[in-house]
Amino acid sequence: MKKLFYALSCMAAVVVAGGCSDDDSDLTYQETTVDFAVSEIGMEGDAAEVGLKLSRAAKEAFTVTIRMSSSDVAPEDIVSDPALDGDMLVVPIAAGETTGSFTISKAEGRNPEGTVKFRIESLSATSGYKIGTTTETTLSFTAIVSTGTEMQLEGKVGDENDRNMVYVDLSNSTQQQIDRKSWNLGFCCGEEFRVILNSSYATLAVATEKSDFASVGLEDAEKAPSLLGGMTDDITSLIDDVEGDPTKTVFGRIASSDDEAKVFFVASEDNKKDAEGQEDRTLWYKVKVVRNGEGYKVEYGTVGDTTPKIVEIAKDPLYNYVGLSLSTGKTTEAEAEAKKWDFMWSYAAASTVMASGPMLSFSQDVITINRLSGVEVATVMTETKTYADFKYEDVASAEFETAANAIGTTWRTPAMPGSTGGVKTDRFFVIKDCGGNYYKLQFLSFGSGDSGERGRPELQYELLK
């Protein structure tokens, strides 16, 4: 799978020229600005993806011409995609897109050091488009520790506001998008043998009492609890611990023998209902997982299958979990590499306090921290200390949490009847990242209630030193 890393975006300035209806041809609309995503980015490994950000989706295809300059690196030291023509490269932006990018790789046998600077020179589209404020970016050929920036997360794909899981690495100013529907189950790559459910795909599971795959059928499924996971359903026993405790999973510790391993029913967002929207248990998967040396053996199929499909999964030490798609039978990235993300934004299960007490339900705009790689977070109320006034010396008095959902949905108020919702301005967060750096982080917008765009939340962060 190709990894697409998009550098975290600076907020684009827009000029309002007026207008309120697409039906009025006499009105002029806001210009779409094109910026570099960040002003600096580090290269880890042999390549880096350099991002461009649009303030809104492009109405037509156009190109961005970019000039490269460096006193440290010669053109023959690198390979670019699109290719350089002298010191210029041209990046295409497709209609409907809000991002663009180009890749810089080390040339074979070369090990460049230092930095390269890129500058936006021109746009092929001039009417309705303009170059924004972040016209330059500097690429370092070593990893960096970012001092912070403003950013916009790219979770939206087309009309789907929550299609991507967005993994953010603060120190390198990068984000990686993974299709939230690309996997159902994640397999632990650490010392333990555990399986997690993909909460971002609304995955639920329940164990049967049987170990024989062929003997589990529709009769067993009809006796099982519903796996719809609606707003009023109690899904506590059907989902993994939302605080991220790896010992509190539906699958539990994976057995080392076939006789011990139970068959589970598993249902994600796309295999719960029929075409009329009614629950259809014949669509459920049944899954049996057993240890296989230092990896896993998985038997899986639909409820009516008596002969299982079989896939063997090896642990990958670069990741916390390796994903498996039950629709394709292929392994995939469930997360960014273990040490290359600090938090993730996505659709996911979240704990909500209701009049009757706390309950679990699936929600958009959930923040999950990388607790398995040592990330911690503290919530700071602005009545105690403002974002601007919070300094490194204040870290000692902050109360840090390690629960995966320590931020969760606490950063925003959803749209409700009589309320448009928006980010909560009475708080910000302090994050200890994978590398032990401390950043203060504040969310700026996420929807119509705060002039944001759903699926493209904006935030700012700053290194504390």
Buried (B, 14 or more C-beta within 10 A) or exposed (E): EEEBBBBBBBBBEBEEEEEEEEEEEEEEBBBBBBBBBBBBBBBBEBBBBBBBBBBBBBEEEBBBBBBBEBEEBEBEBBBBBEEBEEEEBBBEBEEEBBBBBBBBBBBEEBEBEEBBBBBBEEBBBEEBBBBBEBBBBBBBBEBBBBBBBBBBBBBBBEEEBBBBBBBBBBBBBBBBBBBBBBBBBBBBBBEEBBBBBBBBBBBBBBBBEBBEBBEBBEEBBEEBEBBBBEEEBEBEEBBBBBBBEBEEBBBEBBBEEEEEBBBBBBBBBEBBBEEEEEBBBEBBBBBBBBBBEEBBBBBBBBBEBEEBEEBEBEBBEEBBBBBBBBEEEEBBBBBBBBBBBBBBBBBBBBBBEEEEEEBBBBBBBBBBBBBBBBBBBBBBEBEEBEBEEBEEEBBEEBEBBBBBBBBBBBBBBBBEEEEEBBBBEEBBBBBBBBBEBBBBBBBBBBBEBBEBBBBBBBBBBBBBE
